[in-house]
Amino acid sequence: MNASTHHADCFMCGLEQSEETSVVFRDPLWSGHVVPGYDVPGWFVLRVRRHAERITGLDEAELASFARRARDLVAAVTEVTGAPATYLLVFGENHPHFHALITARGEHVPEDRRNGNILGLKSDHTDATAAARLVPEVRRAYARLASNDAGALSV
């Protein structure tokens, strides 16, 4: 990645500078990690590494690899957290850079905070320390699940 593929004022582009301790994986096209402000335990972001807005902004290689990366990261998060449901959410209004928020939904989450309402947990369930503790285990699970994909490079 070079600076010309990033926008200086884009929050998601700025995540290229994330500490390795928050990163589950980085390959040439995608990165999966815990993101400041969304560091609820069991929440991870899968983002395209160059600046691309909306799914329509992805190039052919990014588009072709997105489903595999999403599947493997969702599977790793689900395995590690034991969550009965793991959501893959794509909005892009607050941060117009293509990314997906992966949220593990535990049994403890009340009915009124399930489905799209899970985002309401962000304000009172953020715990950077607990979220960071999950990274090494999710990294190992992701590496194992993605091992059949030559394009997946673990950090």
N, C-alpha and C positions, 0 to 999 in steps of 0.2 A: 504494500500500500504506500502510495506517496501522497504528499499533502495536497496535490491537485485533485485528488479524488474525494476530498473532504471539504466541508464548509466550516469556516472558523466559528460561525455563530450557531452551529447545529449541536445540540446536546448529545445526540447519538453518535455523531462523528467524534466528539470529544472523548468518547469511551474507548477510543483506540489507545488512550493513555492510561487505561485502567491498570491497577496493580494486578500482577499475575495471581495473587491470592484470591481474587474475585472471579477469575476466568475458569470456566469449565473446559472450553476448547476454543481454539482459533485455527481456522484453515484459511486458504487464500481468499475465500469469498464470504465466509460467515464467522460469527463469534457468538458464543453463548456464555453469559455471566450474570452475576448479581449486580444490580445497578443501584447506586445511591438514590435514595428517595423512594425506591421500590423494593427495599431490602427487607421484605417480609419473609420469614423462613419458608422455603419451598417455592419462592417466586424467582424466576430467571427470565432474562431477555435473550432472545435469538434475534440478531440483527445482521443485516448485510453490512459488510465492512466498508464499502465505498458509499458515498452519498447517493441514494436513489429514493425518490419519493413514490409512495404507493407501490402496490404490487405491479402496476403497469410500468414502473420505472426500472424494473429488474431486467438485466440482459438475459440472453438465452442460457448461459452457464449458471447464473444465479437462480433463474426460474427452474431449471432442470434439477438443481441440487436442494432447493428449499424444502420440499416435502420430506426428503431423506433426513435432513438435519433436524427438522421439526419432529419427525417421528422418533428419532433416536434420543433427542433431548427430552421430549415428553416421557418416553419410556424410562429413561434414566432417573428423572425426577420422581416419577410414579413409583419406581422400584425402591428408591432410597427413602422416600417419605412414607410409603405404604398408603398413600392417599386413595380413597375409593373413587375419586374423580380428579382429573388434571385437565385444566382448561388451556386452550390456545387462543389467545385474544389478539385481534389486530384492529387497531383504531387509526392511529397516525395523525390525529388532529393536534394534540399538544406538542408532539415531536414529529414533524413531517419528514421522516426518514424511515424507510421500510424496516419494521421490526415487529416481533410478536412477543407478547407477554405470556409466559407459561406460569400458571398458578396451580399449585397443588391444593386441593380442597379436602381438608381433613374432616373426620367425623364430628369434631368439636365445632365446626362452623355451623351456626344456626341457619335454619331454613330461609330466613329473610336475607341472608348474605350469600346465598348460593347463586349459581349461574352468573349473569352479568353483574349482579349485586356484590360479588366478591370484592370488587374494587373498593367498596366501602371499608374493607378491613385495613387498607393502607394506612389510614390516619392513626389507628390505635393498635396495630399489630407490627409496626416496623420495629425490627430488632436486628441491627447490623451484625452484632456479634453472633447471634444464633443463625442468621442467614449465612454468614461466612463459614461457620462450622460445617455446613452441609456441602460446601464446594468440593473438598477432596473426595468425598464418597460419590458425589454425583459425577465428578470428573472420571473416576475409575469405572463407574457403571457406563458412562457414555463411551469411553474408550473401548470397553468390551463390546458394547452393542454396535458401535460403528466400525468395528475392526474389519468387517468385510467390505468396507468402503475405502478404497485407496486414497480418496480425497480428504478424508477426515484426519486431521493432524491434532494430536493432543498437545497441550501446553506442557 
